[in-house]
Amino acid sequence: QVQLVESGGGLVQPGGSLRLSCATSGSIVSINTMCWYRRAPGKEREFIAYITPGGGTNYADSVKGRFTISRDNAANTVYLQMNSLKPEDTAVYYCNKVPSGLPWGQGTQVTVSS
């Protein structure tokens, strides 16, 4: 069973940056569209960004221009570079593949606060 392990979260001040990682236990990153999602307190999980096997990317309007998704096929890892962070970016961040998502990982907490 392929596992997803997110890391890199933490507490950061508004305007700061973080880089999240999603490590997978199988060679799925190069052949699947990989996505980042987040769940803010009291809200549903929402889509943030995806990257296709061909390198195409797309972002939610709320993060466009601030976040960048990338991947390292050899390391079976997907990244999310987050810049110009805002308090409303506070959430637990998750990754998964589409279609046919895998069991969700534990996520990584991002808290943006002064």
MOTAMO-V412402 format. One record per backbone hydrogen bond with DSSP energy under -1.0 kcal/mol. CO is the residue of the C=O (numbers start at 1). NH is the residue of the N-H. If there is no record, write none. Layout:
[[CO/NH] [CO/NH]]
This chain:
[[3/25] [5/23] [7/21] [10/111] [12/113] [13/16] [16/85] [18/82] [20/80] [21/7] [22/78] [23/5] [26/28] [33/98] [34/51] [35/96] [36/48] [36/49] [37/94] [38/46] [39/92] [40/43] [46/38] [48/60] [49/36] [50/58] [51/34] [52/55] [56/52] [58/50] [60/63] [60/64] [63/66] [63/67] [66/83] [68/81] [70/79] [72/77] [76/24] [77/72] [78/22] [79/70] [80/20] [81/68] [82/18] [85/15] [86/89] [87/90] [91/110] [92/39] [93/108] [94/37] [96/35] [108/93] [110/91] [111/12]]
